[in-house]
Amino acid sequence: MIARMLRAPFLSLSKFQVPLASLPVLLGSHGRCGTQVIENNCDPTGISSNKISVYGFRMFFTATAKDLSAKKCVPCNTKDLRAMTEETARLEMFQLISDIAEAEGHHPDLHLVGWNNVTVEIWTHAVGGLTENDFILAAKINTLDLHHLLRKKVSA
Ligand SMILES: C[C@H](O)[C@H](O)[C@H]1CNC2=NC(N)=NC(=O)C2=N1
């Protein structure tokens, strides 16, 4: 799966995984939709908004692929490309995400994959699928500034 090969933090909505870093682009290109999602709060039942979210997810997913394909990879040996530090970054990232989840009463599944991959899986257990809650949570997680968790490239 592409997500595993890219070795980056991933935000996973149900079975579909999208790179966490792509969400600002993705929300930006659908400003109204993204803003609405961030301003909403999670609905404990989530059931009434299920259809909207599935539609929203399709829009997000399409936008992500389109926006990413328009970009160009930076050379992997430049200073612009930084990996996350190991232990501290993972735990602090989990803590930051957990704080949002607790405030929302909606909780992602957090996975450590290998030694340097974090996967954030978001779906609504109560309905066995996606609801608007998942997009609200994803949008709020996406506002986190994680730059301080990035490891400075070791100079050769
Ligand atoms: C009552 C409370 O809203 C429910 O138990 C919540 C808690 N957090 C949850 N989180 C997620 N991801 N799915 C749920 O169905 C869910 N249910």
Backbone and ligand atoms as CSV (ligand in chain L), in Angstrom:
chain,resi,resn,atom,element,x,y,z
A,1,MET,N,N,0.843,-1.204,0.000
A,1,MET,CA,C,0.000,0.000,0.000
A,1,MET,C,C,0.875,1.250,0.000
A,2,ILE,N,N,0.460,2.256,-0.786
A,2,ILE,CA,C,1.249,3.473,-0.931
A,2,ILE,C,C,1.549,4.091,0.426
A,3,ALA,N,N,0.513,4.121,1.289
A,3,ALA,CA,C,0.687,4.764,2.584
A,3,ALA,C,C,1.866,4.174,3.342
A,4,ARG,N,N,2.017,2.883,3.310
A,4,ARG,CA,C,3.101,2.231,4.034
A,4,ARG,C,C,4.453,2.573,3.394
A,5,MET,N,N,4.465,2.679,2.066
A,5,MET,CA,C,5.723,2.918,1.383
A,5,MET,C,C,6.240,4.326,1.607
A,6,LEU,N,N,5.337,5.281,1.805
A,6,LEU,CA,C,5.766,6.668,1.907
A,6,LEU,C,C,6.439,6.993,3.236
A,7,ARG,N,N,6.243,6.180,4.244
A,7,ARG,CA,C,6.876,6.355,5.556
A,7,ARG,C,C,6.676,7.770,6.115
A,8,ALA,N,N,5.433,8.156,6.278
A,8,ALA,CA,C,5.103,9.460,6.848
A,8,ALA,C,C,3.952,9.252,7.812
A,9,PRO,N,N,3.692,10.245,8.681
A,9,PRO,CA,C,2.515,10.095,9.540
A,9,PRO,C,C,1.272,10.062,8.671
A,10,PHE,N,N,0.387,9.175,8.941
A,10,PHE,CA,C,-0.807,9.050,8.111
A,10,PHE,C,C,-2.078,9.201,8.906
A,11,LEU,N,N,-2.987,9.840,8.258
A,11,LEU,CA,C,-4.313,9.942,8.814
A,11,LEU,C,C,-5.171,9.000,8.005
A,12,SER,N,N,-5.777,8.069,8.682
A,12,SER,CA,C,-6.529,7.061,7.965
A,12,SER,C,C,-8.004,7.222,8.274
A,13,LEU,N,N,-8.795,7.392,7.227
A,13,LEU,CA,C,-10.233,7.462,7.406
A,13,LEU,C,C,-10.798,6.134,6.960
A,14,SER,N,N,-11.264,5.346,7.921
A,14,SER,CA,C,-11.718,3.994,7.645
A,14,SER,C,C,-10.606,3.219,6.957
A,15,LYS,N,N,-10.899,2.583,5.822
A,15,LYS,CA,C,-9.890,1.764,5.174
A,15,LYS,C,C,-8.968,2.584,4.267
A,16,PHE,N,N,-9.322,3.857,4.045
A,16,PHE,CA,C,-8.537,4.690,3.140
A,16,PHE,C,C,-7.542,5.496,3.940
A,17,GLN,N,N,-6.306,5.539,3.486
A,17,GLN,CA,C,-5.306,6.309,4.202
A,17,GLN,C,C,-4.891,7.496,3.364
A,18,VAL,N,N,-4.825,8.659,4.000
A,18,VAL,CA,C,-4.322,9.834,3.309
A,18,VAL,C,C,-3.198,10.417,4.144
A,19,PRO,N,N,-2.169,10.973,3.480
A,19,PRO,CA,C,-1.075,11.559,4.248
A,19,PRO,C,C,-1.582,12.717,5.079
A,20,LEU,N,N,-1.204,12.745,6.338
A,20,LEU,CA,C,-1.621,13.809,7.246
A,20,LEU,C,C,-1.239,15.169,6.681
A,21,ALA,N,N,-0.055,15.249,6.099
A,21,ALA,CA,C,0.451,16.524,5.594
A,21,ALA,C,C,-0.368,17.056,4.428
A,22,SER,N,N,-1.135,16.216,3.783
A,22,SER,CA,C,-1.885,16.674,2.614
A,22,SER,C,C,-3.207,17.303,3.006
A,23,LEU,N,N,-3.621,17.166,4.242
A,23,LEU,CA,C,-4.940,17.651,4.605
A,23,LEU,C,C,-5.105,19.174,4.528
A,24,PRO,N,N,-4.064,19.984,4.870
A,24,PRO,CA,C,-4.282,21.423,4.718
A,24,PRO,C,C,-4.591,21.778,3.276
A,25,VAL,N,N,-3.888,21.168,2.340
A,25,VAL,CA,C,-4.110,21.420,0.912
A,25,VAL,C,C,-5.531,21.023,0.582
A,26,LEU,N,N,-5.867,19.873,1.037
A,26,LEU,CA,C,-7.147,19.263,0.738
A,26,LEU,C,C,-8.300,20.078,1.323
A,27,LEU,N,N,-8.135,20.559,2.557
A,27,LEU,CA,C,-9.187,21.357,3.152
A,27,LEU,C,C,-9.214,22.741,2.505
A,28,GLY,N,N,-8.031,23.235,2.149
A,28,GLY,CA,C,-7.943,24.560,1.545
A,28,GLY,C,C,-8.658,24.623,0.206
A,29,SER,N,N,-8.588,23.549,-0.546
A,29,SER,CA,C,-9.210,23.583,-1.856
A,29,SER,C,C,-10.726,23.427,-1.788
A,30,HIS,N,N,-11.199,23.095,-0.620
A,30,HIS,CA,C,-12.652,23.047,-0.390
A,30,HIS,C,C,-12.924,23.875,0.859
A,31,GLY,N,N,-12.508,25.124,0.797
A,31,GLY,CA,C,-12.519,25.991,1.978
A,31,GLY,C,C,-13.808,25.948,2.780
A,32,ARG,N,N,-14.942,26.060,2.120
A,32,ARG,CA,C,-16.212,26.122,2.840
A,32,ARG,C,C,-16.445,24.835,3.623
A,33,CYS,N,N,-16.182,23.745,2.940
A,33,CYS,CA,C,-16.394,22.442,3.551
A,33,CYS,C,C,-15.458,22.241,4.735
A,34,GLY,N,N,-14.178,22.561,4.513
A,34,GLY,CA,C,-13.180,22.382,5.565
A,34,GLY,C,C,-13.487,23.245,6.772
A,35,THR,N,N,-13.865,24.488,6.527
A,35,THR,CA,C,-14.150,25.400,7.617
A,35,THR,C,C,-15.336,24.897,8.417
A,36,GLN,N,N,-16.346,24.445,7.708
A,36,GLN,CA,C,-17.524,23.932,8.410
A,36,GLN,C,C,-17.153,22.773,9.313
A,37,VAL,N,N,-16.329,21.917,8.809
A,37,VAL,CA,C,-15.958,20.737,9.586
A,37,VAL,C,C,-15.214,21.148,10.846
A,38,ILE,N,N,-14.260,22.081,10.722
A,38,ILE,CA,C,-13.463,22.485,11.880
A,38,ILE,C,C,-14.334,23.180,12.919
A,39,GLU,N,N,-15.290,23.972,12.465
A,39,GLU,CA,C,-16.097,24.723,13.415
A,39,GLU,C,C,-17.147,23.861,14.112
A,40,ASN,N,N,-17.466,22.749,13.557
A,40,ASN,CA,C,-18.438,21.864,14.192
A,40,ASN,C,C,-17.819,21.129,15.365
A,41,ASN,N,N,-18.670,20.593,16.201
A,41,ASN,CA,C,-18.194,19.701,17.244
A,41,ASN,C,C,-18.775,18.327,16.989
A,42,CYS,N,N,-18.109,17.316,17.529
A,42,CYS,CA,C,-18.546,15.956,17.260
A,42,CYS,C,C,-19.890,15.671,17.892
A,43,ASP,N,N,-20.738,15.023,17.120
A,43,ASP,CA,C,-22.055,14.629,17.588
A,43,ASP,C,C,-21.932,13.214,18.145
A,44,PRO,N,N,-22.302,12.998,19.437
A,44,PRO,CA,C,-22.080,11.690,20.062
A,44,PRO,C,C,-22.706,10.523,19.296
A,45,THR,N,N,-23.824,10.756,18.616
A,45,THR,CA,C,-24.425,9.636,17.887
A,45,THR,C,C,-23.782,9.485,16.518
A,46,GLY,N,N,-23.553,10.604,15.854
A,46,GLY,CA,C,-22.902,10.591,14.548
A,46,GLY,C,C,-23.770,9.996,13.459
A,47,ILE,N,N,-24.877,9.406,13.830
A,47,ILE,CA,C,-25.656,8.626,12.865
A,47,ILE,C,C,-26.302,9.511,11.812
A,48,SER,N,N,-26.847,10.662,12.229
A,48,SER,CA,C,-27.585,11.502,11.296
A,48,SER,C,C,-26.687,12.069,10.199
A,49,SER,N,N,-25.394,12.173,10.478
A,49,SER,CA,C,-24.519,12.845,9.509
A,49,SER,C,C,-23.725,11.867,8.650
A,50,ASN,N,N,-24.059,10.615,8.731
A,50,ASN,CA,C,-23.265,9.594,8.041
A,50,ASN,C,C,-23.176,9.826,6.536
A,51,LYS,N,N,-24.322,10.132,5.899
A,51,LYS,CA,C,-24.331,10.269,4.442
A,51,LYS,C,C,-23.495,11.454,3.990
A,52,ILE,N,N,-23.632,12.565,4.715
A,52,ILE,CA,C,-22.885,13.773,4.360
A,52,ILE,C,C,-21.400,13.460,4.414
A,53,SER,N,N,-20.992,12.722,5.435
A,53,SER,CA,C,-19.574,12.465,5.617
A,53,SER,C,C,-19.008,11.574,4.531
A,54,VAL,N,N,-19.772,10.596,4.132
A,54,VAL,CA,C,-19.277,9.720,3.075
A,54,VAL,C,C,-19.083,10.536,1.815
A,55,TYR,N,N,-20.050,11.440,1.541
A,55,TYR,CA,C,-19.917,12.307,0.373
A,55,TYR,C,C,-18.699,13.209,0.556
A,56,GLY,N,N,-18.579,13.793,1.742
A,56,GLY,CA,C,-17.450,14.664,2.032
A,56,GLY,C,C,-16.142,13.934,1.875
A,57,PHE,N,N,-16.091,12.711,2.322
A,57,PHE,CA,C,-14.862,11.934,2.233
A,57,PHE,C,C,-14.457,11.726,0.793
A,58,ARG,N,N,-15.442,11.442,-0.059
A,58,ARG,CA,C,-15.115,11.252,-1.476
A,58,ARG,C,C,-14.481,12.524,-2.038
A,59,MET,N,N,-15.045,13.672,-1.665
A,59,MET,CA,C,-14.494,14.938,-2.137
A,59,MET,C,C,-13.078,15.117,-1.621
A,60,PHE,N,N,-12.862,14.816,-0.344
A,60,PHE,CA,C,-11.549,14.984,0.261
A,60,PHE,C,C,-10.542,14.066,-0.435
A,61,PHE,N,N,-10.954,12.833,-0.630
A,61,PHE,CA,C,-10.027,11.844,-1.168
A,61,PHE,C,C,-9.626,12.225,-2.585
A,62,THR,N,N,-10.595,12.635,-3.377
A,62,THR,CA,C,-10.318,13.039,-4.755
A,62,THR,C,C,-9.402,14.245,-4.768
A,63,ALA,N,N,-9.712,15.214,-3.899
A,63,ALA,CA,C,-8.902,16.428,-3.856
A,63,ALA,C,C,-7.474,16.099,-3.457
A,64,THR,N,N,-7.287,15.187,-2.538
A,64,THR,CA,C,-5.948,14.845,-2.077
A,64,THR,C,C,-5.110,14.294,-3.213
A,65,ALA,N,N,-5.668,13.322,-3.914
A,65,ALA,CA,C,-4.928,12.689,-4.996
A,65,ALA,C,C,-4.577,13.724,-6.056
A,66,LYS,N,N,-5.548,14.590,-6.373
A,66,LYS,CA,C,-5.335,15.605,-7.403
A,66,LYS,C,C,-4.262,16.600,-6.961
A,67,ASP,N,N,-4.400,17.091,-5.735
A,67,ASP,CA,C,-3.442,18.080,-5.250
A,67,ASP,C,C,-2.042,17.492,-5.134
A,68,LEU,N,N,-1.958,16.256,-4.675
A,68,LEU,CA,C,-0.634,15.652,-4.516
A,68,LEU,C,C,0.018,15.393,-5.860
A,69,SER,N,N,-0.799,14.990,-6.837
A,69,SER,CA,C,-0.211,14.690,-8.145
A,69,SER,C,C,0.301,15.958,-8.818
A,70,ALA,N,N,-0.209,17.121,-8.387
A,70,ALA,CA,C,0.247,18.398,-8.962
A,70,ALA,C,C,1.564,18.847,-8.329
A,71,LYS,N,N,1.943,18.205,-7.239
A,71,LYS,CA,C,3.169,18.602,-6.549
A,71,LYS,C,C,4.365,17.830,-7.084
A,72,LYS,N,N,5.555,18.307,-6.706
A,72,LYS,CA,C,6.783,17.647,-7.134
A,72,LYS,C,C,7.545,17.245,-5.879
A,73,CYS,N,N,8.045,16.042,-5.869
A,73,CYS,CA,C,8.816,15.587,-4.717
A,73,CYS,C,C,10.088,16.408,-4.582
A,74,VAL,N,N,10.416,16.760,-3.326
A,74,VAL,CA,C,11.702,17.437,-3.106
A,74,VAL,C,C,12.775,16.361,-3.020
A,75,PRO,N,N,14.010,16.679,-3.372
A,75,PRO,CA,C,15.071,15.677,-3.244
A,75,PRO,C,C,15.163,15.187,-1.796
A,76,CYS,N,N,15.346,13.901,-1.639
A,76,CYS,CA,C,15.303,13.318,-0.299
A,76,CYS,C,C,16.511,13.687,0.551
A,77,ASN,N,N,17.533,14.278,-0.059
A,77,ASN,CA,C,18.714,14.637,0.732
A,77,ASN,C,C,18.800,16.134,1.019
A,78,THR,N,N,17.681,16.851,0.840
A,78,THR,CA,C,17.711,18.289,1.163
A,78,THR,C,C,17.332,18.506,2.608
A,79,LYS,N,N,17.628,19.728,3.076
A,79,LYS,CA,C,17.294,20.079,4.465
A,79,LYS,C,C,15.785,20.214,4.646
A,80,ASP,N,N,15.070,20.391,3.524
A,80,ASP,CA,C,13.623,20.603,3.613
A,80,ASP,C,C,12.862,19.362,4.047
A,81,LEU,N,N,13.498,18.227,3.885
A,81,LEU,CA,C,12.816,16.979,4.205
A,81,LEU,C,C,13.335,16.458,5.538
A,82,ARG,N,N,12.450,16.472,6.522
A,82,ARG,CA,C,12.914,16.083,7.851
A,82,ARG,C,C,12.056,14.958,8.416
A,83,ALA,N,N,12.712,14.005,8.990
A,83,ALA,CA,C,11.994,12.900,9.633
A,83,ALA,C,C,11.652,13.294,11.055
A,84,MET,N,N,10.671,12.631,11.599
A,84,MET,CA,C,10.332,12.907,12.993
A,84,MET,C,C,11.355,12.255,13.900
A,85,THR,N,N,11.570,12.872,15.043
A,85,THR,CA,C,12.400,12.190,16.024
A,85,THR,C,C,11.629,10.959,16.475
A,86,GLU,N,N,12.302,10.040,17.075
A,86,GLU,CA,C,11.641,8.784,17.401
A,86,GLU,C,C,10.693,8.876,18.605
A,87,GLU,N,N,11.133,8.348,19.723
A,87,GLU,CA,C,10.270,8.169,20.889
A,87,GLU,C,C,9.453,9.407,21.281
A,88,THR,N,N,10.169,10.521,21.480
A,88,THR,CA,C,9.512,11.735,21.962
A,88,THR,C,C,8.420,12.191,21.015
A,89,ALA,N,N,8.761,12.210,19.737
A,89,ALA,CA,C,7.813,12.706,18.745
A,89,ALA,C,C,6.551,11.862,18.738
A,90,ARG,N,N,6.737,10.562,18.759
A,90,ARG,CA,C,5.561,9.683,18.692
A,90,ARG,C,C,4.667,9.907,19.908
A,91,LEU,N,N,5.301,9.904,21.080
A,91,LEU,CA,C,4.494,10.028,22.290
A,91,LEU,C,C,3.846,11.396,22.387
A,92,GLU,N,N,4.600,12.434,22.014
A,92,GLU,CA,C,4.029,13.774,22.098
A,92,GLU,C,C,2.921,13.950,21.068
A,93,MET,N,N,3.125,13.377,19.889
A,93,MET,CA,C,2.090,13.451,18.855
A,93,MET,C,C,0.820,12.744,19.343
A,94,PHE,N,N,0.997,11.576,19.935
A,94,PHE,CA,C,-0.155,10.842,20.471
A,94,PHE,C,C,-0.874,11.667,21.536
A,95,GLN,N,N,-0.084,12.335,22.388
A,95,GLN,CA,C,-0.676,13.126,23.463
A,95,GLN,C,C,-1.489,14.282,22.896
A,96,LEU,N,N,-0.923,14.968,21.911
A,96,LEU,CA,C,-1.616,16.107,21.306
A,96,LEU,C,C,-2.928,15.659,20.658
A,97,ILE,N,N,-2.874,14.533,19.973
A,97,ILE,CA,C,-4.078,14.010,19.323
A,97,ILE,C,C,-5.101,13.577,20.369
A,98,SER,N,N,-4.596,12.945,21.437
A,98,SER,CA,C,-5.499,12.481,22.500
A,98,SER,C,C,-6.223,13.641,23.163
A,99,ASP,N,N,-5.524,14.773,23.321
A,99,ASP,CA,C,-6.159,15.946,23.939
A,99,ASP,C,C,-7.360,16.404,23.110
A,100,ILE,N,N,-7.183,16.409,21.791
A,100,ILE,CA,C,-8.297,16.801,20.903
A,100,ILE,C,C,-9.416,15.773,21.014
A,101,ALA,N,N,-9.044,14.495,21.003
A,101,ALA,CA,C,-10.046,13.420,21.061
A,101,ALA,C,C,-10.869,13.508,22.344
A,102,GLU,N,N,-10.186,13.788,23.439
A,102,GLU,CA,C,-10.896,13.895,24.721
A,102,GLU,C,C,-11.855,15.083,24.709
A,103,ALA,N,N,-11.394,16.189,24.150
A,103,ALA,CA,C,-12.244,17.387,24.092
A,103,ALA,C,C,-13.475,17.137,23.221
A,104,GLU,N,N,-13.327,16.319,22.196
A,104,GLU,CA,C,-14.419,16.040,21.258
A,104,GLU,C,C,-15.287,14.862,21.695
A,105,GLY,N,N,-14.740,14.006,22.560
A,105,GLY,CA,C,-15.469,12.781,22.919
A,105,GLY,C,C,-15.531,11.817,21.750
A,106,HIS,N,N,-14.561,11.939,20.843
A,106,HIS,CA,C,-14.493,11.077,19.653
A,106,HIS,C,C,-13.036,10.678,19.493
A,107,HIS,N,N,-12.793,9.384,19.338
A,107,HIS,CA,C,-11.428,8.895,19.535
A,107,HIS,C,C,-10.883,8.141,18.329
A,108,PRO,N,N,-9.693,8.543,17.877
A,108,PRO,CA,C,-9.064,7.803,16.773
A,108,PRO,C,C,-8.336,6.578,17.306
A,109,ASP,N,N,-8.061,5.631,16.435
A,109,ASP,CA,C,-7.174,4.520,16.775
A,109,ASP,C,C,-5.775,4.969,16.386
A,110,LEU,N,N,-4.884,4.983,17.359
A,110,LEU,CA,C,-3.515,5.438,17.103
A,110,LEU,C,C,-2.600,4.229,17.025
A,111,HIS,N,N,-1.824,4.166,15.958
A,111,HIS,CA,C,-0.928,3.013,15.760
A,111,HIS,C,C,0.504,3.483,15.586
A,112,LEU,N,N,1.392,2.755,16.205
A,112,LEU,CA,C,2.811,2.906,15.886
A,112,LEU,C,C,3.118,1.806,14.887
A,113,VAL,N,N,3.549,2.177,13.703
A,113,VAL,CA,C,3.826,1.173,12.682
A,113,VAL,C,C,5.326,1.184,12.418
A,114,GLY,N,N,5.983,0.076,12.702
A,114,GLY,CA,C,7.440,0.067,12.600
A,114,GLY,C,C,8.011,0.978,13.669
A,115,TRP,N,N,9.149,1.553,13.408
A,115,TRP,CA,C,9.780,2.395,14.431
A,115,TRP,C,C,9.548,3.878,14.212
A,116,ASN,N,N,9.090,4.277,13.003
A,116,ASN,CA,C,8.972,5.722,12.760
A,116,ASN,C,C,7.717,6.106,11.995
A,117,ASN,N,N,6.694,5.266,12.052
A,117,ASN,CA,C,5.444,5.612,11.377
A,117,ASN,C,C,4.302,5.674,12.387
A,118,VAL,N,N,3.570,6.744,12.279
A,118,VAL,CA,C,2.377,6.885,13.112
A,118,VAL,C,C,1.160,6.858,12.196
A,119,THR,N,N,0.227,5.988,12.495
A,119,THR,CA,C,-1.004,5.942,11.716
A,119,THR,C,C,-2.165,6.358,12.611
A,120,VAL,N,N,-2.937,7.317,12.120
A,120,VAL,CA,C,-4.117,7.776,12.855
A,120,VAL,C,C,-5.332,7.278,12.081
A,121,GLU,N,N,-6.045,6.357,12.668
A,121,GLU,CA,C,-7.193,5.743,11.985
A,121,GLU,C,C,-8.472,6.295,12.597
A,122,ILE,N,N,-9.309,6.852,11.746
A,122,ILE,CA,C,-10.522,7.496,12.263
A,122,ILE,C,C,-11.760,6.923,11.602
A,123,TRP,N,N,-12.631,6.389,12.403
A,123,TRP,CA,C,-13.934,5.933,11.947
A,123,TRP,C,C,-14.849,5.886,13.156
A,124,THR,N,N,-16.122,5.760,12.896
A,124,THR,CA,C,-17.081,5.777,14.002
A,124,THR,C,C,-17.519,4.355,14.319
A,125,HIS,N,N,-17.053,3.881,15.449
A,125,HIS,CA,C,-17.320,2.497,15.842
A,125,HIS,C,C,-18.826,2.250,15.946
A,126,ALA,N,N,-19.548,3.260,16.441
A,126,ALA,CA,C,-20.987,3.094,16.695
A,126,ALA,C,C,-21.762,2.744,15.425
A,127,VAL,N,N,-21.312,3.224,14.273
A,127,VAL,CA,C,-22.037,2.930,13.028
A,127,VAL,C,C,-21.235,2.010,12.116
A,128,GLY,N,N,-20.034,1.682,12.527
A,128,GLY,CA,C,-19.193,0.803,11.704
A,128,GLY,C,C,-18.769,1.448,10.402
A,129,GLY,N,N,-18.649,2.768,10.390
A,129,GLY,CA,C,-18.243,3.464,9.165
A,129,GLY,C,C,-17.919,4.914,9.465
A,130,LEU,N,N,-17.912,5.702,8.410
A,130,LEU,CA,C,-17.563,7.118,8.553
A,130,LEU,C,C,-18.781,7.975,8.853
A,131,THR,N,N,-18.579,8.983,9.691
A,131,THR,CA,C,-19.605,9.991,9.948
A,131,THR,C,C,-18.944,11.359,9.898
A,132,GLU,N,N,-19.733,12.391,10.026
A,132,GLU,CA,C,-19.162,13.742,10.017
A,132,GLU,C,C,-18.186,13.907,11.181
A,133,ASN,N,N,-18.457,13.212,12.279
A,133,ASN,CA,C,-17.540,13.274,13.421
A,133,ASN,C,C,-16.105,12.989,13.015
A,134,ASP,N,N,-15.941,12.028,12.127
A,134,ASP,CA,C,-14.595,11.630,11.714
A,134,ASP,C,C,-13.883,12.768,10.989
A,135,PHE,N,N,-14.645,13.511,10.190
A,135,PHE,CA,C,-14.045,14.627,9.448
A,135,PHE,C,C,-13.766,15.806,10.362
A,136,ILE,N,N,-14.654,15.986,11.341
A,136,ILE,CA,C,-14.409,17.061,12.320
A,136,ILE,C,C,-13.123,16.766,13.072
A,137,LEU,N,N,-13.010,15.525,13.554
A,137,LEU,CA,C,-11.811,15.134,14.303
A,137,LEU,C,C,-10.562,15.248,13.426
A,138,ALA,N,N,-10.646,14.754,12.190
A,138,ALA,CA,C,-9.502,14.818,11.270
A,138,ALA,C,C,-9.085,16.267,11.027
A,139,ALA,N,N,-10.066,17.130,10.825
A,139,ALA,CA,C,-9.757,18.537,10.555
A,139,ALA,C,C,-9.086,19.177,11.758
A,140,LYS,N,N,-9.558,18.837,12.953
A,140,LYS,CA,C,-8.960,19.429,14.157
A,140,LYS,C,C,-7.554,18.886,14.400
A,141,ILE,N,N,-7.368,17.607,14.172
A,141,ILE,CA,C,-6.019,17.033,14.304
A,141,ILE,C,C,-5.091,17.701,13.303
A,142,ASN,N,N,-5.625,17.999,12.159
A,142,ASN,CA,C,-4.805,18.600,11.100
A,142,ASN,C,C,-4.338,20.011,11.432
A,143,THR,N,N,-4.996,20.651,12.388
A,143,THR,CA,C,-4.562,22.004,12.768
A,143,THR,C,C,-3.354,21.959,13.704
A,144,LEU,N,N,-3.002,20.784,14.201
A,144,LEU,CA,C,-1.865,20.668,15.128
A,144,LEU,C,C,-0.565,21.086,14.440
A,145,ASP,N,N,0.217,21.866,15.143
A,145,ASP,CA,C,1.549,22.209,14.625
A,145,ASP,C,C,2.526,21.174,15.166
A,146,LEU,N,N,3.026,20.341,14.267
A,146,LEU,CA,C,3.908,19.239,14.685
A,146,LEU,C,C,5.364,19.508,14.281
A,147,HIS,N,N,5.629,20.736,13.798
A,147,HIS,CA,C,6.977,21.003,13.285
A,147,HIS,C,C,8.064,20.810,14.338
A,148,HIS,N,N,7.747,21.139,15.577
A,148,HIS,CA,C,8.782,21.015,16.620
A,148,HIS,C,C,9.133,19.552,16.887
A,149,LEU,N,N,8.336,18.632,16.348
A,149,LEU,CA,C,8.622,17.208,16.559
A,149,LEU,C,C,9.551,16.653,15.485
A,150,LEU,N,N,9.828,17.479,14.487
A,150,LEU,CA,C,10.660,16.992,13.395
A,150,LEU,C,C,12.138,16.981,13.788
A,151,ARG,N,N,12.794,15.944,13.403
A,151,ARG,CA,C,14.220,15.797,13.704
A,151,ARG,C,C,15.035,16.635,12.730
A,152,LYS,N,N,16.010,17.341,13.268
A,152,LYS,CA,C,16.907,18.080,12.364
A,152,LYS,C,C,17.786,17.075,11.660
A,153,LYS,N,N,17.953,17.281,10.366
A,153,LYS,CA,C,18.747,16.329,9.578
A,153,LYS,C,C,20.171,16.298,10.117
A,154,VAL,N,N,20.673,15.114,10.357
A,154,VAL,CA,C,22.047,14.981,10.833
A,154,VAL,C,C,22.985,15.341,9.697
A,155,SER,N,N,23.850,16.332,9.953
A,155,SER,CA,C,24.763,16.737,8.871
A,155,SER,C,C,25.892,15.718,8.713
A,156,ALA,N,N,26.265,15.498,7.475
A,156,ALA,CA,C,27.262,14.445,7.176
A,156,ALA,C,C,28.673,14.887,7.533
L,1,LIG,C1,C,-20.885,8.054,24.206
L,1,LIG,C2,C,-19.674,8.339,23.373
L,1,LIG,O1,O,-19.920,9.433,22.515
L,1,LIG,C3,C,-19.281,7.121,22.542
L,1,LIG,O2,O,-18.893,6.042,23.347
L,1,LIG,C4,C,-18.172,7.480,21.584
L,1,LIG,C5,C,-16.799,7.656,22.195
L,1,LIG,N1,N,-15.798,7.809,21.173
L,1,LIG,C6,C,-15.953,7.227,19.972
L,1,LIG,N2,N,-14.994,7.281,19.071
L,1,LIG,C7,C,-15.106,6.685,17.891
L,1,LIG,N3,N,-14.103,6.785,17.016
L,1,LIG,N4,N,-16.205,6.013,17.569
L,1,LIG,C8,C,-17.251,5.903,18.399
L,1,LIG,O3,O,-18.256,5.283,18.046
L,1,LIG,C9,C,-17.151,6.545,19.657
L,1,LIG,N5,N,-18.140,6.549,20.524
